[in-house]
Structures are given as structure tokens and as C-alpha cells.
Amino acid sequence: MNTLIRIAIVLLLACGLAAAGSAFKVETAEVSPDGDLQAGVPVTVSAVVDFPAMSGTTFPNSDIFSLYSELDSPQWKWAVVIGGNENPKPEGYGKFFKISGFELEYPKESSVKLQVTLDGTVPNVSTTQNITVCRFQELDSSSKLRDNEEYTIVRKIVNPADVARGLDQARSSLGQLRTTIDQRAAQGANTTEAERKYAEADQLLKSADAGNISVRSSTIQKASTLIDESAKSLDQASAQAVIDRAASQIKNVDEMLTFFKANKELANDPRVAAITVKRESADQLLTSARDSQEAGNINQARIRANESATKALEAYNDSVDLRTQYAGASNASANASAAGNAGGGGVMPYVIVIAVIAMIAIGVVIFQRRSRWDELG
């Protein structure tokens, strides 16, 4: 029983110690200049850190508030603000700067904040990379990081040579995009959105040589993003154009099938059945293309739509051949009938002429006989 009591007391004490510590909160942290950095450029970081406490004190006396920066020649200016009253402290130097818990420990009811200003210079780099401009940590008495008690400000240092290469690559990508837009437009794709983003990227790259390295780098990044977005829009428009073409070709086949099925001589023709099978295959491929498009798999959608269009075109060509053959057979039958009718009509005039001649001859004979009877008196 005594052992259990001791364990419980230890746990309670541990909880009490943990409660005495408080999580710090970085209220503001501003870096000047903003954006990407260039080697040799002065940098200033201004931050305000709050130390709210739910129990115990605002900060454990035995802990350390640690600050760190990868800037060259860092200089730390700081002040502890208690209840709105600023208490400046001596400046610090070096990449690591530590503030004792003694400076930050106050009753939990107190409002304690830390104002920090860091001045330094961006170091030289051989390649574009990220650096830790400023980092805040709470360390325990053994200099170990307390759980999640860390806040880091990271910025990118840009190498001028990398910016020049990035500009060349962006301009090359823009030229390739121009060619692709023209090709897709010729294929019937709606390139309106792609053209708009292309124009924006083009304007940005035309001005990418102006400004400092941070502005130039940011401009190139924005242009590159627009180029990527334009290419993506172009892919979607291209896939939609192929899907629309396949759907239109299937509609043409359907019109042919409607004609065939309405004709008694063709309704049960095995060639019509074969065309119907191809039409159904094209429709299934089109459904697959639309599903892929909805799922965001644009390349797969384009492949399936092209397969659908090809199959539908085969069915349509077969339909045209069949209809042409049927029309030829119908015309031949009509011509034979017309020829028969023309032959029969040619005999009738001769019959009529002969009958007329016979009637005239008979009339002459009768007239002559009457004349003789009149002479005999």
C-alpha cells in the first residue's frame, strides 16, 4: 500500500511540474525583406512571443528559451513585457542565444511577452537552398526540447545563376506551350483558358529581368505556375474535344442505323448487326473516357476517347458503304422498270397508225361503191 501511495504522489508531482510549464505562442513574426533572399542582403526579424499559463507560472524557472539563426553576424535585441510594461534587456550575439527561465517566470496571473528583434546578413550559398532565419525553442534543464515547443521561420536563399537558368527554362517552356496551344486549337480544342494563362505568363517573363533577385525569382515562379496551369487546362480541353468528336461520330452512326432498321430490306441484314456491334463498342469506350476524365486521369480519357472515335468512324464508314450499295441496287431496279415501260409504249403508236390507215382504206372503198350506184341511177 505504501508503494502505491508513493507512486501516486510521484505521478501527482510530475503532473504538477508539467502544469507549471507553459506552451509559448508566437503572436507575430515578420521578416524583412519579404519573399526569397539574396546572399549579402541585410535581414530583420521582428517577433512577439506570449507565455500564457493555465496553472503554475508563466515559464519554468529551470527551463531555457532558446533562439537560433543561420544568418551571418546575428544580433539579438530583446525585452520582456510584463503587464504592458516593457523591460529592455542587454543585446545578445551569435547564432545561438539563450534566455534563462528566470527572466520569464512570473505568476500565472501575469501577462508576460517577449519582444525580439534579430538583425543579420544572408550568407553566401553555391546553390539555391532554404535556411533557418529564426527558430524559437523551449528546452528543459537538460537542454532537451520539450514536446512540440518549437517555432521555425524558414526562407529561401536564391543563387543568381539559378535565377538566370530558371528564366531560360521558363521561356523555353512558354515557347513549347505556344506550339501545343496551336496544335490543340487546330484539332478543335477550346484553348480560351490556356491562351489567357499563356498571355499572363508571357507578360511576367518579359519583366523578369527587372527588380532585385527576390522579385525576379518570385516573378519567374509565378510565370512557371501559370505555364503549368495553362498546360493542364490544355490537356483537359484536348480530351474534351476528342470526347465530343467521338460522341458526334456515334450520333452519325445512330442516324444510319435508324434508316436501316426502318427499311424492311435492311432491318435484318447481318451487315447492320455488325455495324451495331461496332457502335456499342465505341459507346463503351466513350463511357470509359468520361469516367477517366471525371476521375482526373486526363491522359487515359484522351486515349479512350480516341479509341471510341476510331471505332465509331469504322462503323460510320461501313454504314456509308452499305447505304451506297443499297442505293445502287434500288436505282438499277428502277432503271430496268423504266426501260420496260419505255419499250411497251413504243409499240402503241404503230398499232394506232395501222388502225387509222385501215379505217381510211375501208372508207375509200365504201365511197367508190356509192359513187358507182349513183351513176347507174
Stockholm file with secondary structure:
# STOCKHOLM 1.0

chainA/1-377         MNTLIRIAIVLLLACGLAAAGSAFKVETAEVSPDGDLQAGVPVTVSAVVDFPAMSGTTFPNSDIFSLYSELDSPQWKWAVVIGGNENPKPEGYGKFFKISGFELEYPKESSVKLQVTLDGTVPNVSTTQNITVCRFQELDSSSKLRDNEEYTIVRKIVNPADVARGLDQARSSLGQLRTTIDQRAAQGANTTEAERKYAEADQLLKSADAGNISVRSSTIQKASTLIDESAKSLDQASAQAVIDRAASQIKNVDEMLTFFKANKELANDPRVAAITVKRESADQLLTSARDSQEAGNINQARIRANESATKALEAYNDSVDLRTQYAGASNASANASAAGNAGGGGVMPYVIVIAVIAMIAIGVVIFQRRSRWDELG
#=GR chainA/1-377 SS CHHHHHHHHHHHHHHHHHHHSCCCEEEEEEEESCSSEETTCEEEEEEEEECCCSSSBSSCTTCEEEEECCSEEEEEEEEEEETTEEEECCCEESSEEEEEHHHHCCBTTSCEEEEEEEEEECCCCSSCEEEEEEEEEEECTTSCEEEEEEEEEEEEEECHHHHHHHHHHHHHHHHHHHHHHHHHHHTTCCCHHHHHHHHHHHHHHHTTTSSCHHHHHHHHHHHHHHHHHHHHHHHHHHHHHHHHHHHHHHHHHHHHHHHHHHSTTTTTCHHHHHHHHHHHHHHHHHHHHHHHHHTTCHHHHHHHHHHHHHHHHHHHHHHHHHHHHHHHHHHHHHHHHHHHHHHHHHHHHHHHHHHHHHHHHHHHHHHHHHHHHHHHC
#=GC SS_cons         CHHHHHHHHHHHHHHHHHHHSCCCEEEEEEEESCSSEETTCEEEEEEEEECCCSSSBSSCTTCEEEEECCSEEEEEEEEEEETTEEEECCCEESSEEEEEHHHHCCBTTSCEEEEEEEEEECCCCSSCEEEEEEEEEEECTTSCEEEEEEEEEEEEEECHHHHHHHHHHHHHHHHHHHHHHHHHHHTTCCCHHHHHHHHHHHHHHHTTTSSCHHHHHHHHHHHHHHHHHHHHHHHHHHHHHHHHHHHHHHHHHHHHHHHHHHSTTTTTCHHHHHHHHHHHHHHHHHHHHHHHHHTTCHHHHHHHHHHHHHHHHHHHHHHHHHHHHHHHHHHHHHHHHHHHHHHHHHHHHHHHHHHHHHHHHHHHHHHHHHHHHHHHC
//
